[in-house]
Amino acid sequence: MDAIELNAIAHDGTVTVILPELYRKAWNDKLVRVLLIKEDDPQPPQKGSLLAHLRQIKISGPTDFSENIDAYLNGEKDA
């Protein structure tokens, strides 16, 4: 089954779909099946600064990781 996903608007018993030019020739005059799936309301963006989010990141590593980070990044030491 060939399928493409498009956004549409339902209003007063009709559904309006605008088929992008890219697909018009291939899908023109074809019998299609339409499934209506209600979009969830978009989640509001999370509040907080970038630094607040970065503070939540935890890593585990050797005890001397912060002192020898260059050596670990260059592969001179193995973690």
Stockholm file with secondary structure:
# STOCKHOLM 1.0

chainA/1-79         MDAIELNAIAHDGTVTVILPELYRKAWNDKLVRVLLIKEDDPQPPQKGSLLAHLRQIKISGPTDFSENIDAYLNGEKDA
#=GR chainA/1-79 SS CCCCCCCEEEETTEEEECCCHHHHHHHTTCCCCCCCCCCCCCCCCCCSCHHHHHHTCCCCCCTTTTTSHHHHHHTSSCC
#=GC SS_cons        CCCCCCCEEEETTEEEECCCHHHHHHHTTCCCCCCCCCCCCCCCCCCSCHHHHHHTCCCCCCTTTTTSHHHHHHTSSCC
//
